[in-house]
Amino acid sequence: MGTTTEIDEARDWHGNPLDCSGCERLAESANGRCRLGHACVHDRYARRIDRFFRWNPHLAKEYLEHPYFETRAVAAKYVEVFQLPRLIADPDETVRQSVAQRLPLRSRHLKALGRDPHREVRIRVAERLELSDLASMIDDPDYYVRQIVARRLPPSMLVRMLHDPDREVRKVVARRAGAEWLHTMAKDPELDVRLEAIRRMDAGQLKHYRDDPDWRVRYEVASRLDLAELAPMRGDSDATVRDLVEQRLAGRHDADVLPEAC
């Protein structure tokens, strides 16, 4: 039996107190496989519904059309996979999210949910789709979905995302795109994107960015540029960059001084 507090709190999704006497799951209660206020298919709290189906997974398919969305969403976690297509058009996105997390990776239904109207469903799909199918979500309207796509796609396929409209997506692309695309990303209008590209460049590539409009890019360039290419930056407009240039050049000159003969 549940505690007095659990029983007092046991209410259905309409807020009405629950009463086991007329419940269709009395047999499970008698067998200790449901408990008011703790494990109940009619409770308003998802964790209690989940506990019920964890104890009785064979009953989940009987609740796929239950009027309470939480019940359907939790039932979707426990039904046999072949039952899931019944829920891909469910009116509640929480249910469709639950379905997207369990459908087989090569299922046409999972691919179809990649066009779901709700971003949270598409996020789940983007996290799971096989790479061969993921390119279909490159132009998703939601920036976070595209971030996931950019993090998962092979670098060779990121060329289609070099000019994504969102800065955060382009930052991910700049971290992962092939080296041949770094110069393109280093000309991005957003500082954060340019920095991501510059940080991945070899020292020999950096001379092209000594005149970047932002001092933080120039500082990154000055910190790694070949010493032979560094002198033109002595006149940089930013004192922090100039100091770094002088420190590095001075270090070179010190190294060039031969030790005195003994």
N, C-alpha and C positions, 0 to 999 in steps of 0.2 A: 504493500500500500504506500501511496505517497504521503508526504508530511502534510500537516494542516495547511501550511503556507502554500505548498505546491498546488493542493486541491483548490484553495481559495483563489489562486491566480489563474487556474485553468479556465480559459475562455476560448470560444471559437472565433473565427475571423470576423464575425459580426459584433463581437464583444459580449456575447451572451455566455453565461456560466455553462460549463460542460457537465453533462450527466451521462454516466456510463450505462444507465439502465436500458436505454433504447438504442444503444449503439450496435451496429452490425458487426463489430469486432469483439463482441463479448467472449467468444471462444478464445481469442488471443489473450484477453485479459485473464481468463481462467487458467491459461497455460503460462502466465507470467511474461507474455511477449508484448504487452502494452501496459502502461501505467498512467493513470490520470495525473496530469501536471508534470510528467516526466517523459513519457513516450506515447504520443497520441496523434493519430492521423488527422484528427479534427481540431487540433490546437492551433492557435493563431501564430505561435512562435515556430520559426523554421527549424530551430535546433531540436525541438521536441518531435516535429514531424520527421525530421531526418533520423532520429533515434528509432522511431517506430519502423521506418522502412529498413533501417540497418538490421533490426531484429526480425523483420518480415519481408525480405526483398521479393519474395514470390508474389506478394500482394500489390506491388507497385503498379503493374499494368492495369489494375482495376481503377486507378485514380488519375489516369491521364486526361480525363475530361472533367475533373473536379472543378467546381466554380471558383475556388480560391487558387490564385496563381502560385502561391508559395507551395501548395500541395503538389501542383503539377510540376513545378520546377524541381522539387526534391524527388518526386517519383521518377523523373527523367534520369536521375543519377543511378537508379537501381534497376530499371527495366532492361530486358534483353535488347541488344543493339538494334535488332530488326524492328523493334517497336518505335524507335525514335522518329522515323519519318512522319509519324502521325502528328508530331509536334512542331515541325519546321515552319508551319504557318500559324502557330499559336499567337493570339492577340497580345500576349505580354512578352516584352523583351527579356525578362529574367528567365522565362521558360526557354526561349530560343537560345540564350547564352548557355544554359545547362545542356541543351542538345548539341550546340556547337563544340562543347568540350568533350563530347563522347563519340560523335560520329566517326567512322573510319576515315583515315586520311585521304583515301582515294574515292570517297563517296561523292557522287554527283550532288547529293544534298548538302554536303559541307561546302562545296564550291558555290552552290546557289545561295547559301547564307552569307557568302562574301559580298552579296549585293543587298543585304538586309538594310532596312531604313535606319536602324539604330546602331550608333557607333560602337557600343559595348559588345554587341554581337559580332560586328566585323573585326573588332580587336581580337576576340577569341579565335576567329577564323584565321586572321593574319598570323597569329602565334603558332597555329597548328598546320596550316596548309603545307604540302610538300613544295619544295623549291621550284619544281617544274610548273606548278600551278600558281605560284605567288605573284608572278609578273602581272597577272590580271588585276592586281590591287594597287599597282603603281600610281594610278590616277584617282585613288579613293578621295572623296571630298574632305575627309577628316585628317588633319595633320598628324595626329598620334598614330593612326593606322598606318600612314605612310612612313612614319619613323620606324615602326616595327618592320615594315617591308624593307626599308633601307638597311636595317641591322641584319636582316636574314638573307637577303639576296646575295648571290655570288658577286664579288667585285666587278667581274666582267659585264654584269648586267646593269650596273648602276649608272651607266652613261645616260640612260633615260631619265635620271633623277637629278642630274647636275644643276638644273635650273628650276628645281621645285620651288613653288611660291613661298614656302615656309622656311625661315632661317634655321630652325632646329633640325629640320629634315636635311637641309644642305650640310649642316655640321656633321651629321652622321655620315653622309655621303663623302665628305672631305676626309673623314677618318679612314674610310674603307675603299674608296675608289682606286682603280689602278694608277700607278705612278704617272702614266702618260696623261692623266687628266688633272694632275695637281696644278699645273699652270692655269688651267681654266678656273679652278676653284680659288686660286690665289688672287684672282681679279674680281672676286665676288664683291658686291656693294656692302656686305655686312662684315664688320671687323672680325667677329667670332669665327666666321667661315674661313676667312683669309688666314687667320692664325692657325686653324686646324691644318690647312694645306701647307703652310710655310713650315710648320713643325715637322712635317714628314719629308721635306725636301732634303736632298743631299746638299752639302755646303757649296758645291760647285754651281748649283742652280739659283742660289740666293741673290746673286748680284743684280738680277732683274728687279728686285724689290727694295733696293736701297732708298727709293724715293716714294715709298708707299705713303699715303696721306696720314696714316695714323702712327704715332710714335711707338706704340706697342709692337706693331709689326716690324718697324725699323729696328727696335731694340732686339727682337728675336733674330733678325737678320744679322745685326752687328755682333751678336753673341756667338754666331757659328760661321760667319762668312770667312772664306779663305783670307789669310792676312794680306796676301798680295792684292786683294780686291777691296781692302778696307779703308785705305787712305781717303777716298772721295767722301767718306762719311764723317770726316773730321769737322766739316762745316754744317753738320746736321742742325736743324732749327731747335731741337730739344736738348737741353743740358744733360739729361740722364743718358741719352744716346751718345752724346759727345764724350762724356766721362768714360763710358764703357769702351768706346773706340780707342781713346787714349790709353786706357789701362791695358787693352789687348796689344796695342802697338808697342807700348813700353815694354811689355813682357817679351815681345819678339826681339826688340833691340837689346834687352838685357841678355837674352839667350845668345845673341850674336857676338857679345863681347867676349874675346878670348881671355882665359885666365892668365894672370901675369906669370912670367917665367920664374921658376924658383932660382 
